[in-house]
Amino acid sequence: MWSDEVIANYKAQLVVANLVTKTSFKGKKGDTLHLPVPARGSASAKATSTQVTLIADTAGVVDVLINKHFEYSKLYEDIAEMQALNSMRRFYTDDAGYALAKRVDQDLMLLGAGFQSGSIAGATNLYETAVIGGDGSTAFSGAANGNGSAMTDAGLRKMIQKLEDQDINSAQLSLIIPPVEANVLRGIARFTERAFVGDGEVIKTGRLGNLY
């Protein structure tokens, strides 16, 4: 059973999990959630005194198998002594929250690679296909050392365009990058310098905010 402290630390350290929709679930391991996936419809012209155009419902279903279970356990010879020292207890509750949050985020990243029949090396769906960061359009190849390249301003804008061309709401887009790419973006003037971002906070703190 997780303590309130562990749960609070876990929620605070989630990254990817805080960007996805959460569904309440009460059941047991091995259960399957059947989530409806409604499809977008098209507007039809309407003439005076004519019937409306009916659109057949083509909603699909995504089955989610409840098969992921994570735990964090520590063995203490004298639990009372450890709990009496607040700094020690705080470290372990922080560590438990971090370890669980990291594992959940890692699993979600791997799941995301498989959206729309995709994979790390590419996909059949246009806007789920992996591309290199250098230009945002060259297909990524995972063979041998791969053809990956560092992100560029032009590459980032191209990737955003690819999503927007597919009617993706840009207000709902999130960019998740590893530290090596964050280091690259910090070296691009328009993402850090006062002349481009206004308040100059990024160049003082190194924290990247909203991009485009």
N, C-alpha and C positions, 0 to 999 in steps of 0.2 A: 504494500500500500504506500503510495507516495504521500509525503507530508505536504502541507500547504506551502512551505518554503521551497520544496523541490518543484512543485507545480508552477509556482510564481517564477522561479528561475528558468524553468523549461520554456514557458511561454515567452519570456522576455528575450531569450536567445534564439528563438526560431527565426529563420529568414525566409526560405522558400515556402514553408508551411503557412506563413502569414500572408502569402500572396495567392493562395488557392482557396476555393470554396470548401468550407467544412460542413459535414453532415452529422447530426447527432445520431448515435447508434446505440441501441441496447440489445444485446444478444450474446452470442458466444463464438468462439473460434470455429472456423469452418463454415460460418454462415455466408450468404451471398446477398449483397445489396443490389437491387435492380433500380438504377437511376434513369429516369426518362430524359431524353435528349431531344427537345423540340427543334424542328428545322425552320429556318426563316422562310417567309412567304414573299410573294411579289404582289404589288399593288396593280389593280386592273382599272382601266378606264370605265366610267359609268355614264351611260347616256340616259336622258330623261325617259321615264316610263319604261325602263328595261330592267330586267332582273340583274341582280348582282352576280359576279363570277365567283363560284365556290372553289376553294382551294382544298384539295385532299390533304388530310393530315398525314405527314410522312415522318412523324416523330420516331426516333429509334430508342434503344435501351443500351445502357452500358452496365455490364455486370462487374461488380467489385467484390472480389473474394476476400473475406476477412482472414488473412493468413500471415499477418505481420505482428509480432509481439516482441517487445524489447523490455529488458530489465537492467537494473543497476544495483549490485549488491556488494557490501563490504563486510568483512569479518573483523569484529573487535573483541578482544579478550575482556575488556571492562567498558561496556557501553555507557554506564553511568558516569565514569570518569571523563570520557570523551564528550558527553553531552553537557557536562558541567563547564567545559571550556568553550565559551561562545565562538571564539575565533576558529577553533577546530571544526565545530559543528557547521559554521557558516561556510567553511571551505568545502566540506563534503556535500552540503546541499547545493552549493553553486556548481560543484563538479558533476554531481548527478544530473542536474538540469542541463548543463552544457553537453554532457555525453549523450543524453537522450535526444536533445534537440538536434545535435550534429547527425545522429544516426537517421532521424526522421527526414531531415533535409537531404541527406545523401540519397536515401531511397526515392524521394520525390524527384530529384534531379535525374536519376536513372529511369524512372517512369516517364518523365517528360521527353526523354530521348526516343521513346517508342510511340509517341502520339502519332495518329494518322498513319500507322504502319511505318513510322520512321525509325531511324537508328542513328547512332553517332556518326556513321559514315555516309548518311544520306537518307532520302525517303522518296516515296512515289508522289507525295502530295507537295504541290508547289511551295506553299509557305511553311512547310515543315522541313524542307531539305536543308541539310547542313551546308554552310558556305564558309569560306575563309574570311577573316576579319579585315584583310588588307583591302579588298575591293567590294565585299559584300555580295558578290555574285558568282565567283568561281566556286564550283562544287568542291566540298572538302573530301579528301581522300585519306582514309586511315591506313592505307597500305604502307608497309615499311615505316619510314619516319614521318609519313604524311606530308601534306603540302600546306599545313597551317601557317598563317602569317599574323603578325601583330595587327591589332585593330587600328584603323585610321579614321579620321573624321568622315572622309568620303564613304568608306566601307560601312560605317555606322548608319549614315543617312540612307544608304542603299538598302540596308536590312530593314530599316523602318519603312521605307517606301514599299518593299516587297510585301510587308504585312498590311499596310494601308491599302495597297492595290487589291487585297482580298477582303476589303470591307472590315478589317479589324479596327476597333475603336482605339485610337492612339492614346486616349486617356487611360486605357486599361493595360497598357504595355509596361513591363518591368524588365530592366536589364540586369542580369545576374552574371557577374564576371569573377574570375579568380584573381588573386593578388597580382599576378604577373601582368594581367591586362589593365588592372587599376593603375599600376605603375606607368603603363604606356599612356593611358588617358591623362594622367597628371602632367605628362610632358607635352600635351597639346594645348597651346595657348588659349584657345577659345573655351576650354573647359575649366580653366583655373584663374586666368588673369582678370583683374578688375575691369578692364576695358570691355570684356565680353560678358562676364557674369555679374557685374555691377557692384556687389558689396565687398568683394575682396576676401570673404571668409574662407573660400576654398584654398587659396594659396597660403593662408595662415594655418589652417588646420589639416590640409591634405585630404579632406573629406569631399568626395564628389557628390553633388546634389542632383537636381533634375537636369537631364541632358535633352535639349530640344523639347 
